[in-house]
Amino acid sequence: MDMITKHFGPRASNRISVLASGINLLTCLIFFVASIIPSNAKDYSDFDGIFGGTWFILLGSTVAFLASAIINNSLNWLIGRLFKENPEGKFAYAMRSYISTFIGQFCDNFIFSVIVFVFFAPIFWDGFCWTVLQCAMCALTGAVAELIMEIVFSPVGYKITKNWKENNVGKEYIDYMSGR
């Protein structure tokens, strides 16, 4: 998302996120249909349980992903606009990527865990539930882990976006979106 936001803007990255969610939902639907196909074979309940999925986990995952994508992409773009000197530099790319990823992933993890473990798990999993504090700590732990991965891989993303710019990758889209 950071690479797409940097080169094409937040709208393009948000559109890709919606497309990714749609593909994920379609894949889950295919797996669900496969899990309910009648069979004369022996017990396939474990297979059906894995591939059939749990609707509220899919709901939580999709809502969290879409919300965090919008947050991440918007923050990335806004932070990038703050760099008046050398907005194309490594430091600008790193800051916009690190900050937006940390906040976006915290939101993703928090929204998911609240939806699944605070609202639905107590109903469907025999009273199992988390507190909001547990959700926040899970979200923080996940955001730190994902920030570490961002730090490791962002130099690659920076080089790719630099290459895209030098080679006019997506020029037609960029011109179209800017009204040129």
C-alpha positions as CSV (number, residue, x, y, z in Angstrom):
1,M,0.0,0.0,0.0
2,D,2.8,2.4,0.8
3,M,4.4,2.0,-2.7
4,I,1.0,2.4,-4.4
5,T,0.1,5.5,-2.3
6,K,3.5,7.1,-2.8
7,H,3.4,6.7,-6.6
8,F,-0.2,6.7,-7.5
9,G,-1.9,8.4,-4.5
10,P,-4.2,7.2,-1.8
11,R,-7.3,6.8,-4.0
12,A,-5.5,4.2,-6.1
13,S,-4.3,2.3,-3.0
14,N,-7.8,2.4,-1.5
15,R,-9.2,1.0,-4.8
16,I,-6.7,-1.8,-4.7
17,S,-7.6,-2.5,-1.1
18,V,-11.3,-2.8,-2.0
19,L,-10.4,-5.1,-4.9
20,A,-8.3,-7.3,-2.6
21,S,-11.2,-7.5,-0.1
22,G,-13.6,-8.5,-2.9
23,I,-11.2,-11.2,-4.1
24,N,-10.8,-12.4,-0.5
25,L,-14.6,-12.6,0.0
26,L,-15.0,-14.4,-3.3
27,T,-12.3,-16.9,-2.3
28,C,-14.0,-17.4,1.1
29,L,-17.4,-18.0,-0.7
30,I,-15.8,-20.6,-2.9
31,F,-14.3,-22.4,0.1
32,F,-17.6,-22.2,1.9
33,V,-19.5,-23.7,-1.0
34,A,-16.8,-26.5,-1.2
35,S,-17.3,-27.2,2.5
36,I,-21.1,-27.7,2.2
37,I,-21.1,-30.0,-0.9
38,P,-22.6,-33.3,0.2
39,S,-20.4,-36.3,0.2
40,N,-20.7,-40.0,0.9
41,A,-17.2,-40.1,2.3
42,K,-16.3,-40.5,5.9
43,D,-16.3,-37.6,8.4
44,Y,-15.0,-34.4,6.8
45,S,-16.1,-32.1,9.6
46,D,-12.6,-30.8,10.3
47,F,-12.0,-30.0,6.6
48,D,-15.4,-28.3,6.5
49,G,-14.7,-26.3,9.6
50,I,-11.4,-25.1,8.2
51,F,-12.5,-24.2,4.7
52,G,-16.1,-23.3,5.6
53,G,-14.8,-20.5,7.8
54,T,-16.4,-18.5,10.6
55,W,-18.5,-15.6,9.3
56,F,-17.7,-13.2,12.1
57,I,-14.0,-13.6,11.7
58,L,-14.4,-12.8,8.0
59,L,-16.5,-9.8,8.9
60,G,-14.0,-8.6,11.4
61,S,-11.1,-9.1,9.1
62,T,-12.8,-7.3,6.2
63,V,-14.0,-4.3,8.2
64,A,-10.6,-4.0,9.9
65,F,-8.6,-4.3,6.7
66,L,-10.7,-1.7,4.8
67,A,-10.7,0.8,7.7
68,S,-7.0,0.4,8.2
69,A,-6.2,0.7,4.5
70,I,-8.0,4.0,4.4
71,I,-6.2,5.2,7.5
72,N,-2.8,4.0,6.4
73,N,-3.2,5.4,2.8
74,S,-4.5,8.8,4.0
75,L,-1.8,9.2,6.7
76,N,0.9,8.1,4.3
77,W,-0.2,10.7,1.7
78,L,-0.6,13.5,4.3
79,I,2.7,12.8,5.9
80,G,4.4,12.8,2.5
81,R,2.9,16.3,1.8
82,L,4.6,17.6,5.0
83,F,8.0,17.1,3.4
84,K,8.7,20.3,1.5
85,E,12.4,19.7,1.2
86,N,13.3,16.5,-0.6
87,P,9.8,14.8,-0.7
88,E,11.2,12.1,-2.9
89,G,14.0,11.2,-0.5
90,K,14.6,8.1,1.5
91,F,13.9,9.8,4.8
92,A,10.5,11.1,3.6
93,Y,9.6,7.7,2.3
94,A,10.6,6.0,5.5
95,M,8.8,8.4,7.8
96,R,5.5,8.3,5.8
97,S,5.8,4.5,5.6
98,Y,6.7,3.8,9.2
99,I,4.2,6.2,10.8
100,S,1.3,5.3,8.6
101,T,2.0,1.5,8.9
102,F,2.3,1.6,12.6
103,I,-1.0,3.5,13.1
104,G,-2.8,1.7,10.3
105,Q,-1.8,-1.7,11.6
106,F,-2.7,-0.8,15.2
107,C,-6.2,0.2,14.0
108,D,-6.4,-3.0,11.9
109,N,-5.5,-5.3,14.8
110,F,-7.6,-3.4,17.3
111,I,-10.8,-3.2,15.1
112,F,-10.4,-6.9,14.3
113,S,-9.9,-8.1,17.9
114,V,-12.8,-5.9,19.2
115,I,-15.2,-7.2,16.6
116,V,-14.2,-10.8,17.0
117,F,-13.2,-11.2,20.6
118,V,-15.3,-8.6,22.4
119,F,-18.6,-8.8,20.4
120,F,-18.9,-12.3,18.7
121,A,-16.6,-14.7,20.6
122,P,-18.6,-14.6,23.8
123,I,-21.7,-15.5,21.9
124,F,-20.4,-18.2,19.6
125,W,-17.4,-19.6,21.5
126,D,-18.9,-20.6,24.9
127,G,-18.2,-17.3,26.6
128,F,-14.6,-16.8,25.5
129,C,-13.9,-13.1,25.3
130,W,-11.2,-10.4,25.6
131,T,-11.3,-7.1,27.4
132,V,-10.8,-3.9,25.4
133,L,-7.4,-3.7,27.1
134,Q,-6.4,-7.1,25.8
135,C,-7.5,-6.0,22.4
136,A,-5.3,-2.9,22.7
137,M,-2.3,-4.8,23.8
138,C,-2.8,-7.4,21.0
139,A,-3.1,-4.5,18.6
140,L,0.1,-2.8,19.9
141,T,2.1,-6.0,19.8
142,G,1.0,-6.7,16.2
143,A,1.6,-3.1,15.2
144,V,5.2,-3.2,16.6
145,A,5.9,-6.5,14.7
146,E,4.5,-5.1,11.5
147,L,6.5,-1.9,11.9
148,I,9.7,-4.0,12.2
149,M,8.7,-5.7,8.9
150,E,8.1,-2.3,7.4
151,I,11.6,-1.2,8.5
152,V,13.1,-4.3,7.0
153,F,11.3,-4.1,3.7
154,S,10.8,-0.3,3.1
155,P,14.2,0.1,1.4
156,V,13.0,-2.3,-1.3
157,G,9.7,-0.4,-1.6
158,Y,11.6,2.9,-1.9
159,K,13.8,1.5,-4.7
160,I,10.8,0.2,-6.5
161,T,8.9,3.5,-6.4
162,K,12.0,5.4,-7.4
163,N,12.3,3.0,-10.4
164,W,8.6,3.5,-11.2
165,K,9.1,7.3,-11.3
166,E,12.2,7.1,-13.5
167,N,10.5,4.8,-15.9
168,N,7.1,6.6,-16.0
169,V,5.2,3.5,-14.7
170,G,1.5,4.3,-14.7
171,K,1.9,7.6,-16.4
172,E,-1.4,7.3,-18.2
173,Y,-3.2,6.7,-14.9
174,I,-1.4,9.5,-13.1
175,D,-2.2,11.9,-16.0
176,Y,-5.8,10.8,-16.0
177,M,-6.2,11.3,-12.3
178,S,-4.5,14.7,-12.3
179,G,-6.7,15.9,-15.2
180,R,-3.8,16.3,-17.7
